[in-house]
Amino acid sequence: EPNFPIIERIEMQSCTWLEGGNRVEKKISYLHLLSRSDSVVFGQVHTPGFDGKRSIYSEVEIATGNLCISGIGYFVNRPVSLQIVDLGVEVNYCKDSCVLDAIRNTVYYGHEMVGVNLIRTRAPEVEFLDSISTEDDAVWGNMLTCMNAVDKSSPSYGELLPNVVNSLECSLNGDVHTIHSILRMDRFLTYIIQEKKTIKTFENDHLNFYAKLIPLKQMWGIYSNTIERIERLHRYEPQLNSFNVAFVQGTKDYLTRAIFIFLTQTTMLVLTMSHIWDNRLDACRIPDLLQLIVSISGTVVVSFMAKQSRDNFNDFADIFPDYTGTFLYKIDMASNYFGGFLVSICTLLLLLMTNDNLDIVLNATALLFVMELDELLVDSNPVWVTSGYRSYFMKEIIKGLNKADKRYWDFEYLRKNRGEHYQIHTPSCSFLFLDK
């Protein structure tokens, strides 16, 4: 179903056989896909094991949930495997749009393509050690250095930014492979902890204890949350205005500039509405056809631009939830949300009460300056914009690490008394500390 493209149950059996001399071939010999309203079967089930001739059949593997097939594993001397992503949405309580959002954010990452559909690197490790494929293998080095910090440094979170600065920079520059890999790694760590698995990539198995895996997950989760916001930033690409810049930069200079811009916009709109009120009778006259067409067309164009400003406002608030409710958020709403409606209405009335053709042309674009004033003073240089986001997101990572319980970052405390002073809560991948 195009509006509900998920699979509720997957059954698969693969076959490996010797072809010719020493060449091993393999295929999926049985595949059963069950969706909400349809079922498709390929092949048939065979008895697992050697068939007495030349073929070996695997056990029938079964996966249930709200599934998408995101990757296919095909490596020498290993049965064919499918990499499955569970969307984690309740089908009975979720509309089709909710399912599509889950697919876009979990599997397709908003780019309408599968994150990994072919394993090109680390193939032996992915298939023999039950690891996962990532589009950018550099994140594995980041994860290992973070685990080394958890194992040996106190506080361990101080090693996060120095180790991930390259992947953070790639994410800020819009590298979707790096973004996908970081998000995939976060889900992988959650899976490892909740399903009580081990990361077999580690050379030292002592790293697979909860006292190390959970602090690593907490650290990587904070980093992943920031990367998810960067991914939304590249997906929406909002046009920055002076209020947004003041929020991201967080300095008094930009705050002062934003306040004066808002006061200027407000004053100009008040003066315009005062002029319209004083000459309100002129708006009641019947304009000629050409003036009427210009008045309506000009108002429609202004309303389109006002809608674009409102969309930018909503997108920025969605990317930066902590922007909501702030002083800058309120004046931004007044300027670009409610102000857009006022500018559209004032443009129509102003054009209807104008007699001279040249004045009509001037008035058709006059109020656009009021609406765009908060965007005119923003530097559109991509380097400057990226540097502003870089500074903001680095501060957010540090803020998130500081808000977390400090005991997560003290390896000596976590090892003390063999962990008898805290309990493990695997569903949330966290500790429940018993002492204060």
Beta strands, then each sheet from edge to edge (+ up, - down):
strand 1: 7-19
strand 2: 23-34
strand 3: 39-43
strand 4: 49-50
strand 5: 55-57
strand 6: 61-73
strand 7: 81-86
strand 8: 422-425
strand 9: 430-433
sheet 1: 3+ 2- 1+ 5- 4+
sheet 2: 3+ 2- 1+ 6- 7+
sheet 3: 8+ 9-
end
